[in-house]
Amino acid sequence: MQALWMVLAGFLFASMGVCIKFASAHFNSFEIVAYRGLIGVVFLIGLTRARGVSLATTVPMMHVWRSMVGVIALVTWFYAIASLPLATSMTLNYMSSIWIAAFLLGGGLLLQRGPAQLRQQGPLFLTVLAGFAGVALVLRPTFDAHQMVGGLAGLMSGLFSAFAYLQVAALSRVGEPESRTVFYFSIGASLVGFMGMAVVGASPWHWPSALWLLPIGLLAVFGQLCMTRAYASGATLVVANLQYFGIAFAGIYSITVFGDDLPLAGWLGMGLIVASGIAATFLRERAVPKLPAEEHA
């Protein structure tokens, strides 16, 4: 039953993607990131006080690094959502498991030079190869000139989500609670977002369109809380693979809300990425067990 919290998290993240896509017609990515972070800061101050969790930290630089890579992932993902079909941008962001598998593969090749040890990396290599074959299928139907930057941004969001995940793992090992980690990340998102607005400019506020900014922040926080609740069940592998329901929900939204017409090759590519991500999760669990949850928002 606890694992259903991950399905709910996937639904909330996909719903957040819908709000981002509507908001992106009126606000740039830096503005959306800034207000998403600001809403998260306000909510988490109240939540941590209610739970009696201190926001003081002894590892500020670890939070700075986590915020840096996390905000890059966030900005590039929001840009991809604005530029690509929702299902495509969600799928590219969920490639963090495949990127981590690629990191493990690269580390194994550097440290293990014997033929037998290299052969042991075969399943991981095939998983990574299949994942990027899926990327080629997903992007090929939608890769015209004006979407090329969006596709690259989506790939970058998955890559930096993997970096952020590794930093969250490091913070978890030194005893930092999730709410504190998310709080400092939200501060970083607000700061970078407002600095970006100072450079690229701010859009005029029109209240019907500005209302999209509120659910973006709330859905992100609630999605992360549901994800944390799901991982508390201890069934890590099952829960980690249920996160891909987010792609299914995004696909439904793409068709029903935005009328996106993805070719068969695009759907096959998404399926290949999901299958590769599930395989990468199993292989990663075998190689480095008991790591904390991945984050997507």
Contacts in CASP RR format, 6 or more apart in sequence:
PFRMAT RR
TARGET T0000
AUTHOR 0000-0000-0000
METHOD contacts of the structure
MODEL  1
MQALWMVLAGFLFASMGVCIKFASAHFNSFEIVAYRGLIGVVFLIGLTRA
RGVSLATTVPMMHVWRSMVGVIALVTWFYAIASLPLATSMTLNYMSSIWI
AAFLLGGGLLLQRGPAQLRQQGPLFLTVLAGFAGVALVLRPTFDAHQMVG
GLAGLMSGLFSAFAYLQVAALSRVGEPESRTVFYFSIGASLVGFMGMAVV
GASPWHWPSALWLLPIGLLAVFGQLCMTRAYASGATLVVANLQYFGIAFA
GIYSITVFGDDLPLAGWLGMGLIVASGIAATFLRERAVPKLPAEEHA
2 229 0 8 1.000
2 230 0 8 1.000
2 232 0 8 1.000
2 233 0 8 1.000
2 234 0 8 1.000
2 235 0 8 1.000
2 239 0 8 1.000
3 230 0 8 1.000
3 233 0 8 1.000
3 235 0 8 1.000
3 238 0 8 1.000
3 239 0 8 1.000
3 242 0 8 1.000
4 230 0 8 1.000
5 226 0 8 1.000
5 227 0 8 1.000
5 229 0 8 1.000
5 230 0 8 1.000
5 233 0 8 1.000
6 226 0 8 1.000
6 227 0 8 1.000
6 230 0 8 1.000
6 231 0 8 1.000
6 239 0 8 1.000
6 242 0 8 1.000
6 243 0 8 1.000
6 245 0 8 1.000
7 242 0 8 1.000
7 245 0 8 1.000
8 223 0 8 1.000
8 226 0 8 1.000
9 223 0 8 1.000
9 224 0 8 1.000
9 226 0 8 1.000
9 227 0 8 1.000
9 230 0 8 1.000
9 243 0 8 1.000
10 223 0 8 1.000
10 226 0 8 1.000
10 243 0 8 1.000
10 245 0 8 1.000
10 246 0 8 1.000
10 249 0 8 1.000
11 245 0 8 1.000
11 246 0 8 1.000
11 249 0 8 1.000
12 219 0 8 1.000
12 222 0 8 1.000
12 223 0 8 1.000
12 226 0 8 1.000
13 90 0 8 1.000
13 219 0 8 1.000
13 220 0 8 1.000
13 223 0 8 1.000
13 246 0 8 1.000
13 296 0 8 1.000
13 297 0 8 1.000
14 86 0 8 1.000
14 90 0 8 1.000
14 246 0 8 1.000
14 247 0 8 1.000
14 249 0 8 1.000
14 250 0 8 1.000
14 251 0 8 1.000
14 253 0 8 1.000
15 215 0 8 1.000
15 219 0 8 1.000
15 249 0 8 1.000
15 253 0 8 1.000
16 215 0 8 1.000
16 216 0 8 1.000
16 217 0 8 1.000
16 219 0 8 1.000
16 220 0 8 1.000
16 223 0 8 1.000
16 297 0 8 1.000
17 81 0 8 1.000
17 86 0 8 1.000
17 90 0 8 1.000
17 216 0 8 1.000
17 250 0 8 1.000
17 253 0 8 1.000
18 86 0 8 1.000
18 253 0 8 1.000
18 257 0 8 1.000
19 212 0 8 1.000
19 215 0 8 1.000
19 216 0 8 1.000
19 219 0 8 1.000
20 32 0 8 1.000
20 78 0 8 1.000
20 81 0 8 1.000
20 82 0 8 1.000
20 212 0 8 1.000
20 216 0 8 1.000
21 81 0 8 1.000
21 82 0 8 1.000
21 86 0 8 1.000
21 258 0 8 1.000
22 209 0 8 1.000
22 212 0 8 1.000
23 32 0 8 1.000
23 209 0 8 1.000
23 212 0 8 1.000
23 213 0 8 1.000
23 216 0 8 1.000
24 32 0 8 1.000
24 78 0 8 1.000
24 81 0 8 1.000
24 82 0 8 1.000
25 209 0 8 1.000
26 203 0 8 1.000
26 206 0 8 1.000
26 209 0 8 1.000
26 210 0 8 1.000
26 212 0 8 1.000
27 203 0 8 1.000
27 209 0 8 1.000
27 213 0 8 1.000
28 197 0 8 1.000
28 200 0 8 1.000
28 201 0 8 1.000
28 203 0 8 1.000
29 75 0 8 1.000
29 78 0 8 1.000
29 79 0 8 1.000
29 82 0 8 1.000
30 75 0 8 1.000
30 192 0 8 1.000
30 193 0 8 1.000
30 194 0 8 1.000
30 195 0 8 1.000
30 196 0 8 1.000
30 197 0 8 1.000
30 199 0 8 1.000
30 200 0 8 1.000
31 193 0 8 1.000
31 197 0 8 1.000
31 202 0 8 1.000
31 203 0 8 1.000
32 78 0 8 1.000
32 213 0 8 1.000
32 216 0 8 1.000
33 71 0 8 1.000
33 74 0 8 1.000
33 75 0 8 1.000
33 78 0 8 1.000
33 189 0 8 1.000
33 192 0 8 1.000
33 193 0 8 1.000
34 189 0 8 1.000
34 190 0 8 1.000
34 192 0 8 1.000
34 193 0 8 1.000
34 194 0 8 1.000
34 196 0 8 1.000
34 197 0 8 1.000
35 213 0 8 1.000
35 216 0 8 1.000
35 217 0 8 1.000
36 74 0 8 1.000
36 186 0 8 1.000
36 189 0 8 1.000
36 213 0 8 1.000
36 216 0 8 1.000
36 217 0 8 1.000
36 220 0 8 1.000
37 186 0 8 1.000
37 187 0 8 1.000
37 188 0 8 1.000
37 189 0 8 1.000
37 190 0 8 1.000
37 217 0 8 1.000
37 220 0 8 1.000
38 186 0 8 1.000
38 190 0 8 1.000
39 213 0 8 1.000
39 214 0 8 1.000
39 216 0 8 1.000
39 217 0 8 1.000
39 218 0 8 1.000
39 220 0 8 1.000
39 221 0 8 1.000
40 182 0 8 1.000
40 183 0 8 1.000
40 186 0 8 1.000
40 217 0 8 1.000
40 220 0 8 1.000
40 221 0 8 1.000
41 183 0 8 1.000
41 186 0 8 1.000
41 187 0 8 1.000
41 190 0 8 1.000
43 217 0 8 1.000
43 218 0 8 1.000
43 221 0 8 1.000
44 179 0 8 1.000
44 182 0 8 1.000
44 183 0 8 1.000
44 186 0 8 1.000
44 221 0 8 1.000
45 55 0 8 1.000
45 183 0 8 1.000
47 179 0 8 1.000
48 54 0 8 1.000
48 55 0 8 1.000
48 179 0 8 1.000
48 180 0 8 1.000
48 183 0 8 1.000
51 179 0 8 1.000
53 177 0 8 1.000
53 179 0 8 1.000
53 180 0 8 1.000
54 180 0 8 1.000
55 180 0 8 1.000
55 183 0 8 1.000
57 63 0 8 1.000
57 176 0 8 1.000
57 180 0 8 1.000
57 184 0 8 1.000
59 171 0 8 1.000
59 174 0 8 1.000
59 176 0 8 1.000
62 167 0 8 1.000
62 170 0 8 1.000
62 171 0 8 1.000
62 174 0 8 1.000
62 176 0 8 1.000
63 171 0 8 1.000
63 176 0 8 1.000
63 181 0 8 1.000
63 184 0 8 1.000
63 185 0 8 1.000
65 167 0 8 1.000
66 164 0 8 1.000
66 167 0 8 1.000
66 168 0 8 1.000
66 171 0 8 1.000
66 181 0 8 1.000
66 184 0 8 1.000
66 185 0 8 1.000
67 184 0 8 1.000
67 185 0 8 1.000
67 187 0 8 1.000
67 188 0 8 1.000
67 189 0 8 1.000
69 160 0 8 1.000
69 163 0 8 1.000
69 164 0 8 1.000
69 167 0 8 1.000
70 160 0 8 1.000
70 161 0 8 1.000
70 163 0 8 1.000
70 164 0 8 1.000
70 185 0 8 1.000
70 189 0 8 1.000
71 185 0 8 1.000
71 188 0 8 1.000
71 189 0 8 1.000
71 192 0 8 1.000
71 193 0 8 1.000
72 156 0 8 1.000
72 160 0 8 1.000
73 93 0 8 1.000
73 156 0 8 1.000
73 157 0 8 1.000
73 158 0 8 1.000
73 159 0 8 1.000
73 160 0 8 1.000
73 161 0 8 1.000
73 163 0 8 1.000
73 164 0 8 1.000
74 157 0 8 1.000
74 189 0 8 1.000
74 297 0 8 1.000
75 192 0 8 1.000
75 193 0 8 1.000
76 153 0 8 1.000
76 154 0 8 1.000
76 156 0 8 1.000
76 157 0 8 1.000
76 160 0 8 1.000
77 89 0 8 1.000
77 93 0 8 1.000
77 153 0 8 1.000
77 154 0 8 1.000
77 157 0 8 1.000
77 158 0 8 1.000
77 161 0 8 1.000
79 149 0 8 1.000
79 150 0 8 1.000
79 153 0 8 1.000
79 154 0 8 1.000
80 88 0 8 1.000
80 89 0 8 1.000
80 92 0 8 1.000
80 93 0 8 1.000
80 150 0 8 1.000
80 151 0 8 1.000
80 153 0 8 1.000
80 154 0 8 1.000
80 157 0 8 1.000
81 89 0 8 1.000
81 90 0 8 1.000
83 89 0 8 1.000
83 146 0 8 1.000
83 147 0 8 1.000
83 149 0 8 1.000
83 150 0 8 1.000
83 151 0 8 1.000
83 153 0 8 1.000
84 92 0 8 1.000
84 142 0 8 1.000
84 147 0 8 1.000
84 150 0 8 1.000
84 151 0 8 1.000
84 154 0 8 1.000
85 142 0 8 1.000
85 254 0 8 1.000
85 258 0 8 1.000
85 260 0 8 1.000
85 262 0 8 1.000
86 250 0 8 1.000
86 251 0 8 1.000
86 253 0 8 1.000
86 254 0 8 1.000
86 257 0 8 1.000
86 258 0 8 1.000
86 260 0 8 1.000
87 247 0 8 1.000
87 250 0 8 1.000
87 251 0 8 1.000
87 253 0 8 1.000
87 254 0 8 1.000
87 260 0 8 1.000
87 262 0 8 1.000
87 270 0 8 1.000
88 138 0 8 1.000
88 139 0 8 1.000
88 142 0 8 1.000
88 151 0 8 1.000
88 262 0 8 1.000
88 266 0 8 1.000
88 270 0 8 1.000
89 150 0 8 1.000
89 151 0 8 1.000
89 154 0 8 1.000
89 157 0 8 1.000
89 250 0 8 1.000
90 246 0 8 1.000
90 247 0 8 1.000
90 250 0 8 1.000
90 251 0 8 1.000
91 138 0 8 1.000
91 247 0 8 1.000
91 250 0 8 1.000
91 269 0 8 1.000
91 270 0 8 1.000
91 273 0 8 1.000
91 274 0 8 1.000
92 135 0 8 1.000
92 138 0 8 1.000
92 151 0 8 1.000
92 154 0 8 1.000
92 155 0 8 1.000
92 157 0 8 1.000
92 158 0 8 1.000
93 154 0 8 1.000
93 157 0 8 1.000
93 158 0 8 1.000
93 161 0 8 1.000
93 296 0 8 1.000
94 158 0 8 1.000
94 243 0 8 1.000
94 244 0 8 1.000
94 246 0 8 1.000
94 247 0 8 1.000
94 273 0 8 1.000
94 274 0 8 1.000
94 277 0 8 1.000
94 296 0 8 1.000
95 131 0 8 1.000
95 135 0 8 1.000
95 155 0 8 1.000
95 158 0 8 1.000
95 159 0 8 1.000
95 161 0 8 1.000
95 273 0 8 1.000
95 277 0 8 1.000
96 158 0 8 1.000
96 159 0 8 1.000
96 161 0 8 1.000
96 162 0 8 1.000
96 165 0 8 1.000
96 294 0 8 1.000
96 296 0 8 1.000
97 162 0 8 1.000
97 240 0 8 1.000
97 277 0 8 1.000
97 280 0 8 1.000
97 281 0 8 1.000
97 284 0 8 1.000
97 294 0 8 1.000
98 127 0 8 1.000
98 128 0 8 1.000
98 131 0 8 1.000
98 132 0 8 1.000
98 273 0 8 1.000
98 276 0 8 1.000
98 277 0 8 1.000
98 280 0 8 1.000
99 158 0 8 1.000
99 159 0 8 1.000
99 161 0 8 1.000
99 162 0 8 1.000
100 162 0 8 1.000
100 165 0 8 1.000
100 166 0 8 1.000
100 280 0 8 1.000
100 284 0 8 1.000
101 124 0 8 1.000
101 127 0 8 1.000
101 128 0 8 1.000
101 277 0 8 1.000
101 280 0 8 1.000
101 283 0 8 1.000
101 284 0 8 1.000
102 128 0 8 1.000
103 162 0 8 1.000
103 166 0 8 1.000
104 124 0 8 1.000
104 283 0 8 1.000
104 284 0 8 1.000
104 287 0 8 1.000
104 288 0 8 1.000
105 121 0 8 1.000
105 124 0 8 1.000
105 125 0 8 1.000
105 128 0 8 1.000
108 117 0 8 1.000
108 121 0 8 1.000
109 118 0 8 1.000
109 121 0 8 1.000
112 118 0 8 1.000
112 120 0 8 1.000
112 121 0 8 1.000
123 279 0 8 1.000
123 283 0 8 1.000
124 280 0 8 1.000
124 283 0 8 1.000
127 276 0 8 1.000
127 277 0 8 1.000
127 279 0 8 1.000
127 280 0 8 1.000
127 283 0 8 1.000
128 276 0 8 1.000
128 280 0 8 1.000
130 272 0 8 1.000
130 275 0 8 1.000
130 276 0 8 1.000
130 279 0 8 1.000
131 272 0 8 1.000
131 273 0 8 1.000
131 276 0 8 1.000
131 277 0 8 1.000
133 269 0 8 1.000
133 272 0 8 1.000
134 268 0 8 1.000
134 269 0 8 1.000
134 270 0 8 1.000
134 271 0 8 1.000
134 272 0 8 1.000
134 273 0 8 1.000
134 276 0 8 1.000
135 155 0 8 1.000
135 269 0 8 1.000
135 273 0 8 1.000
137 265 0 8 1.000
137 266 0 8 1.000
137 268 0 8 1.000
137 269 0 8 1.000
137 272 0 8 1.000
138 266 0 8 1.000
138 269 0 8 1.000
138 270 0 8 1.000
138 273 0 8 1.000
139 151 0 8 1.000
140 265 0 8 1.000
140 266 0 8 1.000
141 262 0 8 1.000
141 263 0 8 1.000
141 265 0 8 1.000
141 266 0 8 1.000
142 262 0 8 1.000
142 266 0 8 1.000
143 151 0 8 1.000
161 294 0 8 1.000
161 295 0 8 1.000
161 296 0 8 1.000
164 295 0 8 1.000
165 294 0 8 1.000
165 295 0 8 1.000
168 181 0 8 1.000
168 292 0 8 1.000
168 293 0 8 1.000
168 295 0 8 1.000
169 291 0 8 1.000
169 292 0 8 1.000
171 181 0 8 1.000
172 178 0 8 1.000
172 291 0 8 1.000
172 292 0 8 1.000
178 224 0 8 1.000
178 228 0 8 1.000
178 292 0 8 1.000
182 221 0 8 1.000
182 224 0 8 1.000
219 297 0 8 1.000
220 297 0 8 1.000
223 297 0 8 1.000
224 295 0 8 1.000
224 297 0 8 1.000
227 243 0 8 1.000
227 293 0 8 1.000
227 295 0 8 1.000
228 293 0 8 1.000
230 239 0 8 1.000
230 242 0 8 1.000
230 293 0 8 1.000
231 239 0 8 1.000
231 292 0 8 1.000
231 293 0 8 1.000
233 239 0 8 1.000
236 285 0 8 1.000
236 290 0 8 1.000
237 281 0 8 1.000
237 282 0 8 1.000
237 285 0 8 1.000
239 293 0 8 1.000
240 281 0 8 1.000
240 285 0 8 1.000
240 293 0 8 1.000
240 294 0 8 1.000
241 278 0 8 1.000
241 281 0 8 1.000
243 294 0 8 1.000
243 296 0 8 1.000
244 274 0 8 1.000
244 277 0 8 1.000
244 278 0 8 1.000
247 270 0 8 1.000
247 274 0 8 1.000
251 260 0 8 1.000
254 260 0 8 1.000
254 262 0 8 1.000
284 291 0 8 1.000
285 291 0 8 1.000
END
